[in-house]
Amino acid sequence: MFSGFKNFLMQGQLVVVAVGLSIALAFSVLVQTFTGAIITPLVNAAGGGGTNGLGVRINGQLLDFGSLISAIVYFIVFVAVVYFVIVVPYRAYQQKRGVAVFTEPPPSKACPACLSDGLPLEATKCRYCATDLKVEESGGLAEPA
């Protein structure tokens, strides 16, 4: 039982996911601190500088628009950091190895009988329902026989 658990933990993809999650959490803390220390005070200062910032009180309840704007900025900055620090270098590394990642999928067609998508353009038979796919001269699919 323990050897099976050890083998599960040592799988390459699980290690990559664990490292990626750790890096993402570290970036999250970094970006959250940046937005809390820099962006939120700037947004509150633009709204008048008081404790309400860009908020409005309705029946004693505060609608804090400044926090919403800060959360949106936080999300945008976090996604940009993850994209440019993790995704772009990973894509370049994989491209050097000859592996295409995060690219457009190859063109495909759909089966007219079962409406399954993702069939290669060169396919002559549907992999799901075994319908013969006849290619017309215009490039489209003919009706199944």
Buried (B, 14 or more C-beta within 10 A) or exposed (E): EEEEEEEEEEEEEEEEEEEEEEEEEEBBEEBBEBBEEEBBBBBBEEBEEEEBBBBEEEEEEEEBBBBEBBBEBBEEBBEEBBEEEBEEEBBEEEEEEEEEEEEEEEEEBBBBBEEBEEBEEEBEEBEEEEBEBEBEEEEEBEEBE
